[in-house]
Amino acid sequence: MQPAQPVTKRLAEAIDKLGLNVETIVGAHSPRIAKIEDLRRSLDINPVKVAQVSP
């Protein structure tokens, strides 16, 4: 799983602001399907830690 992109962060903010009960997210221009838990996990990923490489 990758860290959330800015557009994903805005989607999460809109879902929260509107109080929507979202279970599944389906991409309009891709075959990807994700659960709301996947979105929340991607928001929790620190991009700096993902980019670090072990020596």
Secondary structure, DSSP 8 states (H G I E B T S, - for coil): -----HHHHHHHHHHHHHT----EEE-SSSS-EEEHHHHHHHHH--HHHHH----
